[in-house]
């Protein structure tokens, strides 16, 4: 049976997808503002964009790779990976 459009709109995956799209729009807008005159906040905007990107990575892992239903050690490993890589990338961005 093919699900109806209203049934698809009520799923958790659709809500997560809308959050991901909104986060993408936010990142684009921040990048546009940074490139067009927000010199005083350029570094802060860059860090926010990176944090949004890693939040999106976590959402994708949890909801579309179904890690939310995985055993706790696997979820912890994924969360730790996201945290360590995010910290490393933000650190390198600030250092450069």
PAKE-115952 format. One record per residue (C-alpha): residue number from 1; residue in three letters; x, y, z. Coordinates in Angstrom, 2 decimals, decimal comma, m for minus. Layout:
N
{n->NUM	res->ALA	px->X	py->Y	pz->Z}
...
END
This chain:
96
{n->1	res->UNK	px->0,00	py->0,00	pz->0,00}
{n->2	res->UNK	px->1,30	py->3,45	pz->m0,91}
{n->3	res->UNK	px->1,29	py->5,88	pz->2,02}
{n->4	res->UNK	px->m0,67	py->9,07	pz->1,61}
{n->5	res->UNK	px->0,97	py->12,47	pz->1,65}
{n->6	res->UNK	px->m0,54	py->13,33	pz->5,03}
{n->7	res->UNK	px->0,77	py->10,09	pz->6,52}
{n->8	res->UNK	px->4,26	py->10,89	pz->5,22}
{n->9	res->UNK	px->4,04	py->14,42	pz->6,63}
{n->10	res->UNK	px->3,44	py->13,02	pz->10,12}
{n->11	res->UNK	px->6,53	py->10,83	pz->10,24}
{n->12	res->UNK	px->9,58	py->11,61	pz->12,35}
{n->13	res->UNK	px->11,79	py->11,36	pz->9,27}
{n->14	res->UNK	px->9,86	py->14,21	pz->7,64}
{n->15	res->UNK	px->10,28	py->16,38	pz->10,73}
{n->16	res->UNK	px->14,01	py->15,64	pz->10,82}
{n->17	res->UNK	px->14,26	py->16,38	pz->7,10}
{n->18	res->UNK	px->12,61	py->19,77	pz->7,67}
{n->19	res->UNK	px->15,10	py->20,52	pz->10,46}
{n->20	res->UNK	px->17,98	py->19,56	pz->8,14}
{n->21	res->UNK	px->16,66	py->21,77	pz->5,36}
{n->22	res->UNK	px->16,20	py->24,65	pz->7,81}
{n->23	res->UNK	px->19,74	py->24,18	pz->9,10}
{n->24	res->UNK	px->21,04	py->24,24	pz->5,53}
{n->25	res->UNK	px->19,19	py->27,49	pz->4,84}
{n->26	res->UNK	px->20,56	py->28,96	pz->8,09}
{n->27	res->UNK	px->24,12	py->27,99	pz->7,13}
{n->28	res->UNK	px->23,70	py->29,46	pz->3,67}
{n->29	res->UNK	px->22,31	py->32,70	pz->5,09}
{n->30	res->UNK	px->25,12	py->32,99	pz->7,65}
{n->31	res->UNK	px->27,70	py->32,36	pz->4,95}
{n->32	res->UNK	px->26,12	py->34,98	pz->2,72}
{n->33	res->UNK	px->26,11	py->37,52	pz->5,56}
{n->34	res->UNK	px->29,72	py->36,71	pz->6,37}
{n->35	res->UNK	px->30,79	py->37,23	pz->2,77}
{n->36	res->UNK	px->28,90	py->40,51	pz->2,45}
{n->37	res->UNK	px->30,02	py->42,77	pz->5,24}
{n->38	res->UNK	px->29,88	py->41,03	pz->8,61}
{n->39	res->UNK	px->33,65	py->41,32	pz->9,07}
{n->40	res->UNK	px->33,49	py->41,72	pz->12,85}
{n->41	res->UNK	px->31,71	py->38,40	pz->13,27}
{n->42	res->UNK	px->33,31	py->36,42	pz->10,45}
{n->43	res->UNK	px->35,15	py->33,99	pz->12,76}
{n->44	res->UNK	px->32,08	py->33,45	pz->14,96}
{n->45	res->UNK	px->29,89	py->32,87	pz->11,90}
{n->46	res->UNK	px->32,38	py->30,29	pz->10,61}
{n->47	res->UNK	px->32,27	py->28,41	pz->13,91}
{n->48	res->UNK	px->28,46	py->28,48	pz->13,96}
{n->49	res->UNK	px->28,32	py->27,12	pz->10,41}
{n->50	res->UNK	px->30,67	py->24,27	pz->11,37}
{n->51	res->UNK	px->28,61	py->23,47	pz->14,48}
{n->52	res->UNK	px->25,41	py->23,41	pz->12,41}
{n->53	res->UNK	px->27,11	py->21,04	pz->9,96}
{n->54	res->UNK	px->28,06	py->18,60	pz->12,72}
{n->55	res->UNK	px->24,59	py->18,79	pz->14,26}
{n->56	res->UNK	px->23,30	py->17,81	pz->10,82}
{n->57	res->UNK	px->25,76	py->14,90	pz->10,72}
{n->58	res->UNK	px->24,41	py->13,67	pz->14,05}
{n->59	res->UNK	px->20,78	py->13,98	pz->12,91}
{n->60	res->UNK	px->21,55	py->12,05	pz->9,74}
{n->61	res->UNK	px->23,34	py->9,34	pz->11,69}
{n->62	res->UNK	px->20,62	py->9,00	pz->14,29}
{n->63	res->UNK	px->17,54	py->9,20	pz->12,09}
{n->64	res->UNK	px->18,51	py->8,11	pz->8,59}
{n->65	res->UNK	px->21,20	py->5,57	pz->9,47}
{n->66	res->UNK	px->18,96	py->4,41	pz->12,34}
{n->67	res->UNK	px->21,61	py->4,70	pz->15,04}
{n->68	res->UNK	px->18,93	py->5,87	pz->17,48}
{n->69	res->UNK	px->17,83	py->2,22	pz->17,74}
{n->70	res->UNK	px->21,40	py->0,87	pz->17,88}
{n->71	res->UNK	px->22,96	py->m0,50	pz->21,06}
{n->72	res->UNK	px->24,16	py->2,16	pz->23,48}
{n->73	res->UNK	px->27,91	py->1,54	pz->22,92}
{n->74	res->UNK	px->27,51	py->2,07	pz->19,17}
{n->75	res->UNK	px->25,52	py->5,27	pz->19,68}
{n->76	res->UNK	px->28,12	py->6,45	pz->22,18}
{n->77	res->UNK	px->30,90	py->5,71	pz->19,71}
{n->78	res->UNK	px->29,12	py->7,70	pz->16,99}
{n->79	res->UNK	px->28,44	py->10,62	pz->19,35}
{n->80	res->UNK	px->32,06	py->10,58	pz->20,49}
{n->81	res->UNK	px->33,24	py->10,53	pz->16,88}
{n->82	res->UNK	px->31,03	py->13,52	pz->16,04}
{n->83	res->UNK	px->32,24	py->15,42	pz->19,08}
{n->84	res->UNK	px->35,94	py->14,72	pz->18,53}
{n->85	res->UNK	px->35,89	py->15,48	pz->14,81}
{n->86	res->UNK	px->33,81	py->18,62	pz->15,36}
{n->87	res->UNK	px->36,23	py->19,87	pz->18,03}
{n->88	res->UNK	px->39,21	py->19,12	pz->15,79}
{n->89	res->UNK	px->37,73	py->20,89	pz->12,77}
{n->90	res->UNK	px->36,64	py->23,93	pz->14,78}
{n->91	res->UNK	px->40,05	py->24,03	pz->16,46}
{n->92	res->UNK	px->41,86	py->23,92	pz->13,13}
{n->93	res->UNK	px->39,54	py->26,61	pz->11,75}
{n->94	res->UNK	px->40,27	py->28,91	pz->14,68}
{n->95	res->UNK	px->43,98	py->28,17	pz->14,58}
{n->96	res->UNK	px->44,37	py->28,89	pz->10,86}
END
